[in-house]
Amino acid sequence: MLTWIVIMLLMGLLLLFGTDYVVANNLLNPIGIVITLICVGIGIRMAALRRKGGREKLSSRIKELEDKIKELTEGKA
């Protein structure tokens, strides 16, 4: 993800300071496509990490409840 951010930074700097170069070589559409794809990739990655975090919370809660059940069953026996 850091690589994508660096690429976006470089493209932003190119658009900011190298407008003549971008216009002369007709690079506006390719740069727009690359930025769009990078943003979509970052969004997908963030969603996947959020889901992974939720699964980890649930699995730790399940483990905690299993331990409680084990304690309760041992206490009755």
N, CA, C and O atoms as a DFTB+ gen file, in Angstrom:
308 C
 N C O
     1  1       0.823      -1.176       0.000
     2  2       0.000       0.000       0.000
     3  2       0.876       1.251       0.000
     4  3       0.507       2.274      -0.578
     5  1       2.015       1.167       0.639
     6  2       2.930       2.300       0.643
     7  2       3.405       2.616      -0.771
     8  3       3.584       3.782      -1.122
     9  1       3.606       1.587      -1.575
    10  2       4.032       1.785      -2.958
    11  2       2.973       2.575      -3.722
    12  3       3.298       3.487      -4.482
    13  1       1.694       2.216      -3.516
    14  2       0.620       2.928      -4.205
    15  2       0.592       4.395      -3.800
    16  3       0.389       5.273      -4.639
    17  1       0.796       4.658      -2.522
    18  2       0.769       6.039      -2.042
    19  2       1.929       6.834      -2.637
    20  3       1.757       7.995      -3.008
    21  1       3.094       6.224      -2.729
    22  2       4.248       6.908      -3.332
    23  2       3.978       7.200      -4.805
    24  3       4.310       8.281      -5.292
    25  1       3.381       6.249      -5.517
    26  2       3.056       6.460      -6.933
    27  2       2.061       7.608      -7.076
    28  3       2.214       8.457      -7.953
    29  1       1.046       7.635      -6.219
    30  2       0.071       8.731      -6.279
    31  2       0.725      10.067      -5.964
    32  3       0.390      11.082      -6.576
    33  1       1.658      10.075      -5.012
    34  2       2.375      11.306      -4.682
    35  2       3.181      11.803      -5.871
    36  3       3.171      12.995      -6.181
    37  1       3.881      10.888      -6.537
    38  2       4.681      11.282      -7.696
    39  2       3.804      11.804      -8.833
    40  3       4.154      12.780      -9.497
    41  1       2.670      11.151      -9.053
    42  2       1.766      11.627     -10.102
    43  2       1.176      12.981      -9.742
    44  3       1.006      13.839     -10.608
    45  1       0.864      13.173      -8.470
    46  2       0.347      14.469      -8.027
    47  2       1.380      15.568      -8.216
    48  3       1.051      16.671      -8.652
    49  1       2.632      15.263      -7.887
    50  2       3.698      16.252      -8.091
    51  2       3.903      16.539      -9.577
    52  3       4.151      17.680      -9.967
    53  1       3.799      15.497     -10.402
    54  2       3.934      15.687     -11.850
    55  2       2.813      16.578     -12.371
    56  3       3.046      17.458     -13.199
    57  1       1.589      16.345     -11.881
    58  2       0.473      17.182     -12.312
    59  2       0.600      18.610     -11.779
    60  3       0.158      19.558     -12.427
    61  1       1.196      18.760     -10.611
    62  2       1.335      20.078     -10.014
    63  2       2.435      20.898     -10.677
    64  3       2.235      22.066     -11.011
    65  1       3.593      20.278     -10.864
    66  2       4.743      21.031     -11.357
    67  2       5.089      20.772     -12.823
    68  3       5.834      21.544     -13.426
    69  1       4.557      19.697     -13.400
    70  2       4.913      19.361     -14.769
    71  2       3.734      19.377     -15.710
    72  3       3.596      18.496     -16.559
    73  1       2.882      20.376     -15.565
    74  2       1.678      20.420     -16.389
    75  2       1.999      20.511     -17.880
    76  3       1.296      19.921     -18.700
    77  1       3.051      21.243     -18.235
    78  2       3.416      21.351     -19.650
    79  2       3.809      19.989     -20.210
    80  3       3.440      19.652     -21.335
    81  1       4.556      19.206     -19.435
    82  2       4.975      17.875     -19.868
    83  2       3.765      16.951     -20.016
    84  3       3.676      16.184     -20.975
    85  1       2.844      17.029     -19.069
    86  2       1.657      16.170     -19.103
    87  2       0.796      16.502     -20.323
    88  3       0.330      15.605     -21.026
    89  1       0.593      17.782     -20.564
    90  2      -0.239      18.195     -21.692
    91  2       0.452      17.880     -23.019
    92  3      -0.203      17.434     -23.962
    93  1       1.751      18.104     -23.104
    94  2       2.485      17.867     -24.347
    95  2       2.475      16.389     -24.728
    96  3       2.425      16.062     -25.913
    97  1       2.520      15.491     -23.745
    98  2       2.553      14.054     -24.019
    99  2       1.193      13.383     -23.852
   100  3       1.090      12.157     -23.904
   101  1       0.151      14.190     -23.651
   102  2      -1.218      13.676     -23.519
   103  2      -1.305      12.560     -22.463
   104  3      -1.800      11.469     -22.745
   105  1      -0.824      12.842     -21.263
   106  2      -0.782      11.852     -20.181
   107  2      -1.922      11.997     -19.183
   108  3      -1.956      11.279     -18.183
   109  1      -2.845      12.903     -19.432
   110  2      -3.891      13.154     -18.453
   111  2      -4.813      11.951     -18.257
   112  3      -5.108      11.590     -17.118
   113  1      -5.270      11.329     -19.330
   114  2      -6.148      10.152     -19.203
   115  2      -5.443       8.973     -18.533
   116  3      -6.023       8.378     -17.625
   117  1      -4.217       8.602     -18.936
   118  2      -3.560       7.479     -18.234
   119  2      -3.326       7.751     -16.747
   120  3      -3.466       6.849     -15.920
   121  1      -2.971       8.983     -16.411
   122  2      -2.758       9.317     -15.001
   123  2      -4.072       9.205     -14.242
   124  3      -4.093       8.700     -13.119
   125  1      -5.156       9.661     -14.828
   126  2      -6.472       9.545     -14.182
   127  2      -6.873       8.103     -13.965
   128  3      -7.410       7.756     -12.913
   129  1      -6.617       7.260     -14.952
   130  2      -6.942       5.835     -14.824
   131  2      -6.114       5.192     -13.717
   132  3      -6.643       4.427     -12.911
   133  1      -4.825       5.499     -13.675
   134  2      -3.950       4.923     -12.645
   135  2      -4.391       5.362     -11.255
   136  3      -4.448       4.542     -10.338
   137  1      -4.698       6.629     -11.088
   138  2      -5.140       7.124      -9.781
   139  2      -6.453       6.450      -9.377
   140  3      -6.621       6.077      -8.216
   141  1      -7.377       6.292     -10.316
   142  2      -8.642       5.624     -10.014
   143  2      -8.418       4.183      -9.583
   144  3      -9.006       3.737      -8.598
   145  1      -7.575       3.445     -10.304
   146  2      -7.309       2.048      -9.949
   147  2      -6.616       1.931      -8.598
   148  3      -6.910       1.017      -7.827
   149  1      -5.708       2.839      -8.308
   150  2      -5.032       2.820      -7.007
   151  2      -6.035       3.069      -5.886
   152  3      -5.995       2.390      -4.860
   153  1      -6.925       4.027      -6.069
   154  2      -7.936       4.310      -5.045
   155  2      -8.862       3.115      -4.828
   156  3      -9.210       2.801      -3.690
   157  1      -9.258       2.455      -5.900
   158  2     -10.094       1.259      -5.771
   159  2      -9.331       0.164      -5.024
   160  3      -9.897      -0.498      -4.153
   161  1      -8.052      -0.032      -5.354
   162  2      -7.237      -1.036      -4.673
   163  2      -7.086      -0.759      -3.200
   164  3      -7.176      -1.675      -2.382
   165  1      -6.855       0.501      -2.845
   166  2      -6.729       0.864      -1.431
   167  2      -8.051       0.626      -0.709
   168  3      -8.061       0.145       0.424
   169  1      -9.162       0.958      -1.354
   170  2     -10.475       0.722      -0.742
   171  2     -10.747      -0.747      -0.498
   172  3     -11.254      -1.121       0.560
   173  1     -10.415      -1.583      -1.468
   174  2     -10.604      -3.035      -1.317
   175  2      -9.722      -3.566      -0.201
   176  3     -10.160      -4.394       0.597
   177  1      -8.490      -3.099      -0.140
   178  2      -7.563      -3.540       0.910
   179  2      -8.069      -3.137       2.298
   180  3      -8.000      -3.927       3.239
   181  1      -8.575      -1.912       2.420
   182  2      -9.104      -1.462       3.704
   183  2     -10.302      -2.301       4.135
   184  3     -10.429      -2.645       5.310
   185  1     -11.177      -2.631       3.193
   186  2     -12.342      -3.448       3.520
   187  2     -11.914      -4.842       3.968
   188  3     -12.481      -5.391       4.912
   189  1     -10.918      -5.414       3.297
   190  2     -10.436      -6.750       3.673
   191  2      -9.819      -6.730       5.068
   192  3     -10.043      -7.649       5.857
   193  1      -9.049      -5.697       5.376
   194  2      -8.441      -5.612       6.710
   195  2      -9.503      -5.411       7.786
   196  3      -9.370      -5.931       8.893
   197  1     -10.552      -4.662       7.467
   198  2     -11.630      -4.447       8.435
   199  2     -12.340      -5.767       8.720
   200  3     -12.643      -6.071       9.874
   201  1     -12.609      -6.559       7.665
   202  2     -13.247      -7.865       7.858
   203  2     -12.360      -8.793       8.670
   204  3     -12.842      -9.525       9.534
   205  1     -11.054      -8.761       8.388
   206  2     -10.121      -9.623       9.114
   207  2     -10.117      -9.262      10.596
   208  3     -10.092     -10.151      11.447
   209  1     -10.140      -7.981      10.909
   210  2     -10.181      -7.536      12.300
   211  2     -11.440      -7.995      13.000
   212  3     -11.402      -8.380      14.168
   213  1     -12.556      -7.957      12.293
   214  2     -13.819      -8.422      12.867
   215  2     -13.784      -9.907      13.160
   216  3     -14.277     -10.353      14.195
   217  1     -13.197     -10.680      12.244
   218  2     -13.082     -12.127      12.458
   219  2     -12.193     -12.427      13.660
   220  3     -12.490     -13.329      14.443
   221  1     -11.111     -11.678      13.809
   222  2     -10.218     -11.906      14.945
   223  2     -10.931     -11.602      16.262
   224  3     -10.753     -12.327      17.241
   225  1     -11.732     -10.540      16.295
   226  2     -12.491     -10.224      17.502
   227  2     -13.461     -11.353      17.835
   228  3     -13.572     -11.774      18.986
   229  1     -14.160     -11.835      16.811
   230  2     -15.128     -12.905      17.042
   231  2     -14.460     -14.187      17.508
   232  3     -14.973     -14.864      18.399
   233  1     -13.322     -14.531      16.918
   234  2     -12.651     -15.768      17.331
   235  2     -12.117     -15.656      18.762
   236  3     -12.138     -16.637      19.505
   237  1     -11.640     -14.469      19.154
   238  2     -11.182     -14.324      20.540
   239  2     -12.359     -14.388      21.507
   240  3     -12.230     -14.926      22.607
   241  1     -13.512     -13.841      21.104
   242  2     -14.702     -13.919      21.952
   243  2     -15.184     -15.361      22.079
   244  3     -15.584     -15.784      23.164
   245  1     -15.151     -16.117      20.988
   246  2     -15.536     -17.537      21.027
   247  2     -14.621     -18.303      21.967
   248  3     -15.090     -19.116      22.763
   249  1     -13.323     -18.052      21.883
   250  2     -12.352     -18.721      22.758
   251  2     -12.651     -18.396      24.220
   252  3     -12.592     -19.271      25.084
   253  1     -12.968     -17.138      24.486
   254  2     -13.281     -16.717      25.845
   255  2     -14.529     -17.436      26.363
   256  3     -14.556     -17.909      27.500
   257  1     -15.553     -17.514      25.522
   258  2     -16.788     -18.196      25.938
   259  2     -16.582     -19.695      26.117
   260  3     -17.165     -20.295      27.020
   261  1     -15.756     -20.306      25.265
   262  2     -15.446     -21.730      25.428
   263  2     -14.743     -21.975      26.753
   264  3     -15.026     -22.961      27.433
   265  1     -13.831     -21.090      27.124
   266  2     -13.141     -21.224      28.417
   267  2     -14.124     -21.095      29.579
   268  3     -14.031     -21.826      30.566
   269  1     -15.071     -20.156      29.452
   270  2     -16.071     -19.994      30.505
   271  2     -16.926     -21.244      30.645
   272  3     -17.212     -21.686      31.757
   273  1     -17.332     -21.811      29.512
   274  2     -18.142     -23.036      29.540
   275  2     -17.354     -24.162      30.191
   276  3     -17.888     -24.930      30.991
   277  1     -16.078     -24.249      29.838
   278  2     -15.237     -25.296      30.420
   279  2     -15.140     -25.128      31.933
   280  3     -15.199     -26.115      32.665
   281  1     -14.991     -23.882      32.418
   282  2     -14.925     -23.625      33.845
   283  2     -16.235     -24.006      34.538
   284  3     -16.230     -24.605      35.613
   285  1     -17.349     -23.651      33.909
   286  2     -18.656     -23.961      34.503
   287  2     -18.919     -25.456      34.566
   288  3     -19.462     -25.953      35.553
   289  1     -18.537     -26.173      33.521
   290  2     -18.766     -27.627      33.522
   291  2     -17.838     -28.319      34.517
   292  3     -18.223     -29.319      35.122
   293  1     -16.642     -27.811      34.692
   294  2     -15.714     -28.405      35.673
   295  2     -16.178     -28.122      37.088
   296  3     -15.974     -28.942      37.983
   297  1     -16.800     -26.968      37.300
   298  2     -17.302     -26.599      38.622
   299  2     -18.471     -27.468      39.067
   300  3     -18.626     -27.733      40.259
   301  1     -19.296     -27.914      38.120
   302  2     -20.460     -28.741      38.430
   303  2     -20.077     -30.189      38.663
   304  3     -20.753     -30.903      39.404
   305  1     -19.006     -30.620      38.039
   306  2     -18.638     -32.047      38.115
   307  2     -17.946     -32.388      39.399
   308  3     -17.576     -33.542      39.613
